[in-house]
Amino acid sequence: MRDQVTRWREAREITSYCRALADRLIDEPTDNPGLEPAQDWLSWARGYATALDPFQTLPDAPKHPDLTPEDLKPYLQDWSPYGPDQNQQR
C-alpha cells in the first residue's frame, strides 16, 4: 500500500507539473526551435505519470494468509483454537 501511495503522489505531482508546463508552452511562439522538443518531452512525461499512477489499473487487494488453528494458539491464551466445543479450558 505504501508503494501505491508513493506512486500515486508522484504521479499527481508530475501531472500537475505537466499542466503548468503545458500552460507555459501555449505562450511560446510556434517558430521557437525549442517548442517541438519541449512538447515531445511533455508528451513523454504525461505517459510516464499515467504509467506510474496505480489508479490506472485497479490494484489487487492484499491476499489474506491461510491460517491454521496452530497459528492462532499463541494469541488465545487458554482458549482452544478449534472452537468453543473443543478442549475449552475456561
ABEGO torsion letter per residue (X at the ends): XAAAAAAAAAAAAAAAAAAAAAAAAAABBAABAAAAAAAAAAAAAAAAAAAABAAABBBBBBBBBBBBAAAAAAAAEABBAAEAABGBAX
